[in-house]
Each structure stands twice: as C-alpha cells, then as structure tokens.
Amino acid sequence: MYRICLIAILFSALFTSAGAVELNSEGRDPAYVESIVKRSQKIVDKLQLADAAKAKDVTNIIANRYFKLNDIYETRDAKVKAAKETLTGDAKNEAVQAAQNEKDSKLYRCHFEFPADLSLYLTPEQIVEVKDGMTYGVVMVTYNSHLDMIPSLTDEEKAQIMAWLVEARELAIDAETSNKKHEVFGKYKGRINNYLTKRGYDLKKEREAWYERIKARGGSI
C-alpha cells in the first residue's frame, strides 16, 4: 500500500510540475510579447476552457510557438541579408539557399512539438480549433464554400477536398506571415480546382450559378 501511495504521489508531482508553462519572453520586445499573447488569448478564448490555469498554459504554448517561428525566420533573414551584402555570384546563391534549407529543417524538426505540447491540455478536437485559429479558419470556410458552390459533389470528392485543405493548414501554420499563410492555401485551392475540372465540373458555370443562388438568398458575394 505504501508503495502504491508513493507512486501516486510521484505521478502527481510530475503532472503538477509539467503543468506550468512558462512564457518564453526573455529578451523580447515587451510590446511584441504583449501583441502575441493577446493574439494567442483570442484563440484560447474560443475554446471556452473552464480551468483558468489550463487556459493560461495553453495560451503560453501558443505564444511560445509564435516566438519560436519568429526566431527561425529572423535567423533565416539575417543569414540571407549577410549573404547578399558580403557575397556575389554562386557563393551568394548557395549561402541564401543554405539559409532557406536550414529554416526548412528547423521547421520540420519542431513542427510536431506544438500539437504534442497542446495534447497535454487539450482534446484532438480542441487542437484542431487552435490550428484553425492560427490559420484564420480558412479550412472550413473554403470547404463549406465548395460544398455550397457545387451541391453535387460526391463523398469521395468532399473527402479529397478536405484532405488537401488539412494538409495546407499543416503548412500554413508554420508560415511566417498572414500573406504567406494565405499563399499556401491559394496553392491548394488551385490544386482542388484542377482536380474538380478533371472530374468534369465546369467551375465557371458552377461559380456563376452559385453567385445567383447567393443573391437569391439575399447574401453578398
């Protein structure tokens, strides 16, 4: 019985120590930290977590993710700038490409840390909500738009569209700016359009008919 109690206490202590997520704000501009924390808090607020301590931990995890991404891209930018200022020709191009490759490698190595950290506090469904919050909800907006535009989509086609949008979200979540995030989705929207065209859909006609239906519903395009 003593051994069982001791094990229970140790597990409880481990869980408690793991529960406090520190904000990685040291050495950062206070105004920047404040803006990132507010952005992260807005995402967490939508989860409606009842536990205030858990909400703070999740907020800090998201904010720390933004900080890490910023550090990766700032390092890349500094190396690209140095290469362009001090090198020429092939040497410059190779240095710039090396900086890009290093950035990609860092993003790949740390990509799965984020959902893993969140999984200590959130359900899989809530983690998806966080990812959607960090990518402006583009997945469902785009998916629902396609379903509304083409009511005759098959289950197979719907599944393929969703799979590509989820893949796009995984890339967009690590993009450096909002514009870059939307660029990622733009590429996948092009892939979806090509796929639907090959499946026999006339997207121009589908879109025109969709606009008419929206107007008839009293909506705006």
C-alpha positions as CSV (number, residue, x, y, z in Angstrom):
1,M,0.0,0.0,0.0
2,Y,2.9,2.4,0.9
3,R,4.5,1.7,-2.5
4,I,1.2,2.4,-4.3
5,C,0.8,5.7,-2.5
6,L,4.4,6.7,-3.2
7,I,3.9,6.0,-6.9
8,A,0.7,8.0,-6.9
9,I,2.4,11.0,-5.2
10,L,5.3,10.9,-7.7
11,F,2.9,10.8,-10.7
12,S,1.0,13.7,-9.1
13,A,4.2,15.7,-8.6
14,L,5.3,15.1,-12.2
15,F,2.0,16.2,-13.6
16,T,2.0,19.3,-11.4
17,S,5.5,20.3,-12.4
18,A,4.6,19.7,-16.1
19,G,1.5,21.8,-15.8
20,A,3.2,25.2,-15.5
21,V,4.1,26.5,-18.9
22,E,6.5,29.5,-18.8
23,L,6.2,32.3,-21.4
24,N,9.4,32.4,-23.3
25,S,9.5,36.2,-23.3
26,E,13.0,36.9,-22.0
27,G,15.0,39.2,-24.2
28,R,12.0,40.1,-26.4
29,D,10.4,43.4,-27.0
30,P,7.6,43.9,-24.4
31,A,5.2,45.3,-27.0
32,Y,5.8,42.4,-29.3
33,V,5.2,39.9,-26.4
34,E,2.0,41.7,-25.5
35,S,0.7,41.5,-29.0
36,I,1.5,37.8,-29.4
37,V,-0.1,37.0,-26.0
38,K,-3.2,38.8,-26.9
39,R,-3.4,37.0,-30.3
40,S,-2.9,33.7,-28.5
41,Q,-5.5,34.6,-25.9
42,K,-8.1,35.2,-28.6
43,I,-7.6,31.7,-29.9
44,V,-7.9,30.2,-26.4
45,D,-11.0,32.2,-25.5
46,K,-12.9,30.5,-28.3
47,L,-12.1,27.1,-26.6
48,Q,-14.1,28.3,-23.5
49,L,-11.9,26.4,-21.1
50,A,-13.3,26.3,-17.6
51,D,-9.9,25.9,-15.9
52,A,-8.2,29.3,-15.9
53,A,-4.8,27.7,-15.2
54,K,-5.1,25.4,-18.1
55,A,-6.2,28.3,-20.3
56,K,-3.1,30.2,-19.3
57,D,-0.9,27.2,-20.1
58,V,-2.4,26.8,-23.5
59,T,-2.1,30.5,-24.2
60,N,1.6,30.3,-23.3
61,I,2.1,27.3,-25.5
62,I,0.6,29.1,-28.5
63,A,2.6,32.3,-27.8
64,N,5.8,30.3,-27.4
65,R,5.1,28.7,-30.8
66,Y,4.8,32.1,-32.4
67,F,8.1,33.1,-30.7
68,K,9.9,30.0,-32.0
69,L,8.6,30.6,-35.5
70,N,9.7,34.2,-35.4
71,D,13.2,33.2,-34.2
72,I,13.6,30.7,-37.0
73,Y,12.6,33.3,-39.7
74,E,14.7,36.0,-38.1
75,T,17.7,33.8,-38.2
76,R,17.0,33.0,-41.9
77,D,16.6,36.6,-42.7
78,A,19.8,37.6,-41.0
79,K,21.8,35.0,-42.9
80,V,20.2,35.9,-46.2
81,K,21.0,39.6,-45.6
82,A,24.6,38.8,-44.7
83,A,25.0,36.7,-47.8
84,K,23.6,39.3,-50.1
85,E,25.8,42.0,-48.5
86,T,29.1,40.1,-48.5
87,L,29.0,37.6,-51.3
88,T,28.4,37.5,-55.0
89,G,27.5,35.1,-57.8
90,D,27.2,31.4,-57.0
91,A,28.6,31.8,-53.5
92,K,25.8,34.2,-52.6
93,N,23.1,32.0,-54.2
94,E,24.5,29.0,-52.3
95,A,24.5,30.8,-49.0
96,V,21.0,32.1,-49.5
97,Q,19.8,28.6,-50.4
98,A,21.6,27.2,-47.3
99,A,19.8,29.6,-45.1
100,Q,16.5,28.6,-46.6
101,N,17.3,24.9,-46.2
102,E,18.3,25.4,-42.6
103,K,15.0,27.2,-42.0
104,D,13.0,24.4,-43.5
105,S,15.0,21.8,-41.5
106,K,14.2,23.7,-38.2
107,L,10.5,24.0,-39.1
108,Y,10.3,20.3,-39.9
109,R,12.1,19.2,-36.7
110,C,9.9,21.3,-34.4
111,H,6.6,21.0,-36.3
112,F,5.1,18.2,-34.2
113,E,6.3,19.6,-30.9
114,F,3.4,22.1,-31.0
115,P,0.4,19.6,-31.1
116,A,2.3,17.3,-28.8
117,D,2.5,20.1,-26.2
118,L,-1.1,21.0,-26.7
119,S,-2.2,17.4,-26.3
120,L,-1.2,17.6,-22.6
121,Y,-4.1,20.0,-22.1
122,L,-6.5,19.7,-25.0
123,T,-8.5,17.1,-26.8
124,P,-7.7,16.4,-30.5
125,E,-10.8,18.4,-31.5
126,Q,-9.6,21.4,-29.5
127,I,-6.1,21.2,-31.0
128,V,-7.8,21.4,-34.5
129,E,-9.6,24.5,-33.2
130,V,-6.3,26.0,-32.2
131,K,-4.8,25.3,-35.6
132,D,-7.8,26.8,-37.3
133,G,-7.5,29.9,-35.1
134,M,-3.9,30.3,-36.2
135,T,-4.8,30.0,-39.8
136,Y,-7.9,32.2,-39.8
137,G,-10.4,29.4,-40.2
138,V,-9.6,29.0,-43.9
139,V,-10.1,25.2,-43.9
140,M,-13.8,25.3,-43.1
141,V,-14.6,28.5,-45.0
142,T,-13.1,27.0,-48.2
143,Y,-14.6,23.6,-47.6
144,N,-18.1,24.9,-47.0
145,S,-17.8,27.3,-49.9
146,H,-17.0,24.4,-52.3
147,L,-20.0,22.4,-50.9
148,D,-22.3,25.3,-51.3
149,M,-21.0,26.1,-54.8
150,I,-21.2,22.5,-56.1
151,P,-24.0,20.7,-54.3
152,S,-23.4,17.6,-56.5
153,L,-20.0,16.8,-55.0
154,T,-19.6,13.2,-54.2
155,D,-18.4,11.9,-50.8
156,E,-15.1,11.0,-52.4
157,E,-14.7,14.5,-53.8
158,K,-15.6,16.1,-50.5
159,A,-13.1,13.9,-48.7
160,Q,-10.3,14.8,-51.1
161,I,-11.0,18.5,-50.8
162,M,-10.9,18.3,-47.0
163,A,-7.7,16.2,-47.1
164,W,-5.9,18.8,-49.2
165,L,-7.2,21.7,-47.0
166,V,-6.0,19.9,-43.8
167,E,-2.6,19.4,-45.5
168,A,-2.5,23.1,-46.4
169,R,-3.2,24.0,-42.8
170,E,-0.3,22.0,-41.6
171,L,2.0,24.0,-43.9
172,A,0.3,27.4,-43.3
173,I,0.5,27.1,-39.5
174,D,4.3,27.4,-39.8
175,A,4.3,30.2,-42.4
176,E,5.9,33.5,-41.4
177,T,3.1,36.0,-42.2
178,S,-0.6,36.1,-42.8
179,N,0.0,36.6,-46.5
180,K,2.3,33.6,-46.6
181,K,-0.4,31.5,-44.9
182,H,-2.9,32.5,-47.5
183,E,-0.5,31.8,-50.3
184,V,-0.2,28.2,-49.0
185,F,-4.0,27.8,-49.1
186,G,-4.1,29.5,-52.5
187,K,-1.8,26.8,-54.0
188,Y,-4.0,24.1,-52.6
189,K,-7.2,25.8,-53.9
190,G,-5.6,25.7,-57.3
191,R,-4.9,22.0,-56.9
192,I,-8.6,21.5,-55.9
193,N,-9.8,23.4,-58.9
194,N,-7.6,21.3,-61.2
195,Y,-8.9,18.2,-59.6
196,L,-12.6,19.2,-60.0
197,T,-12.0,20.3,-63.6
198,K,-10.6,16.9,-64.4
199,R,-13.6,15.3,-62.7
200,G,-15.8,17.1,-65.3
201,Y,-17.0,20.1,-63.4
202,D,-17.3,23.4,-65.3
203,L,-16.1,25.7,-62.5
204,K,-17.0,28.9,-64.3
205,K,-20.7,27.8,-64.7
206,E,-20.8,26.4,-61.2
207,R,-19.5,29.7,-59.8
208,E,-21.9,31.8,-61.7
209,A,-24.8,29.6,-60.6
210,W,-23.6,29.8,-57.1
211,Y,-23.4,33.6,-57.2
212,E,-27.0,33.7,-58.4
213,R,-28.1,31.5,-55.5
214,I,-26.3,33.7,-53.0
215,K,-28.1,36.8,-54.4
216,A,-31.4,35.0,-54.3
217,R,-30.8,34.2,-50.6
218,G,-30.2,37.9,-50.0
219,G,-26.5,37.4,-49.3
220,S,-23.4,39.2,-50.7
221,I,-20.6,37.7,-52.8
